[in-house]
Amino acid sequence: MRERIGRIDAGIRYMLFASLMFALMGVFAKLLSGTMPSLEVVFFRNLFGVLLIAATLIKRPMRHTGGRPWLLFFRGMMGFLALLAFFYNIAHIPLGDAMTYSKTSPVFTALFAWLFLKERLGAVGWAALILGFAGIVLIAKPTGMMLDKTAWLGILSGAGAALAYTAVRELRSYYDTRAIVLSFTGIGTIGPLLLMAVSPYVDLPELDMLFGEFVMPRGETWLYLCAMGIFATLAQFYMTKAYGVTQAGIVGAVSYSNILFSILFGLLIGDPFPDVATWVGIGLIVAAGLAVTGVKRTVR
């Protein structure tokens, strides 16, 4: 019993620290977005992750059984697409809003489980889904019945993260934590390089989140890049450790703290204070995520 409580406490500490690191990563990503395209910010965020993980391998090689390469690739690709949508939103909307969109992942996880795994949701689960999507609408504030680009990308960031986190829970039984993180940072480094290489030959303004020409960093930009890379890698590593030592439901609940961290840091760098509709939307999304988590624990 005492050992179990200790594991839960460790998971909570790891996730709180990861949430703080995620929020700080967002701050520097937003500062960088004023001088370079979001695609390049994603490239550097993941490049630093690759280098830091590689450095740890020198002292302690990875030890794992492996055997799930396609699932590892899938985790990396979904994480990359979710991060690309997230960073684009960071550049164009308040940091707290962008973070809240990304935290819709538990709602999408429940929806995907119902669609593809035939898991039962029940009345509470369906109510949570409705609350979550109502929260998205309140934050997006659509004109008429149309959501704008950042709202759709916010949905993509949550859905992509849901698929990636689901894969993490399976992969942790087969791979070293660093291998799981490396699958994400590796694809997140190669993908932007390829997209930036073809960007000069592509003229699709509506897909500006996918393309962008490389801009050589200068001066303090290098400091911002280093800070973002370090905070991002620490956040990813400790989030993965948190899911590895305690129940996903507990870790997921604690992870909502990064919304508050992001709002506070966003205010410090010039974001507007959230209006009433946004606060209500945030509350609905958090409530939906917690409710879905509770339903999944009950079913199990």
ZIFEN-V498130 format. One record per helix or strand. SS is the DSSP state (hx for helix, st for strand). FROM is the first residue (numbers start at 0). TO is the last residue. If there is no record, write none. Layout:
ss: [SS,SS]
from: [FROM,FROM]
to: [TO,TO]
//
This chain:
ss: [hx,hx,hx,hx,hx,hx,st,st,hx,hx,hx,hx,hx,hx,hx]
from: [1,37,68,94,104,121,142,145,148,176,204,219,247,256,275]
to: [31,58,91,101,115,139,142,145,170,198,206,244,254,267,298]
//
